[in-house]
Amino acid sequence: MHLIIAVINNEELLDELITGWIDLGITDATVVETTDFLQRISHNVPIFAGFRSLTSGGMRHNHTVFTAVQDKDILDAAISYLENICSETSKPDQGIYYVLPLSRTGLLGKEEK
């Protein structure tokens, strides 16, 4: 089993990614709105306001999508799909992804009968 973590910088790609992964059979993904740490510190800590010149100016929000995938073929298809939709934009810096092996997973809470 593997964990896919994808940080999507282009919000326009998010719906396409979700629907594409659902078509592949990935239905248990989680999406979290995230912010680059340099953006955050330059906006929230006055002493670091000078860092804004190193960033795009406004507070950039990303979306981080993560899911566990057991089937290797689905994992490969999910990564291929992610890479394809990001490259189709013809723009750089669409995001980043990681794939990590999972040694253990489990469900939490009371077991339903």
C-alpha positions, 0 to 999 in steps of 0.5 A: 500500500502507498500514500500519494500526497499531491500539492496542487498549486493550480486550483483549476486542476483540482476538480479534474484531478478528483473526477479523474481519480474517481474514474480510476477507483480512488474514492477515499481521498482527502483535500486540504487547503494549504499555504506555502510557509514562505507566504504565510510567514511573510504575511503574518510575521511583520519582521519577515514582510520583506520575504514578500518580494521573493514570493508572488505577492498575494497569499497563495493557497494550494490544495493538498490531496492525499490518499492511500492506494493498495493496487499498484496499477491504480497507483501508476494510473493515478500518478500518470493522470496527475502528471498529464493534467499538470503538463497539459496546462503548459505552465511551470510550477503546477505542484508536486507529488510524493509517493510513500510506502505505508507499512500499516493502516487501519480504521478507527472508531466503533465497528459497525454490525 
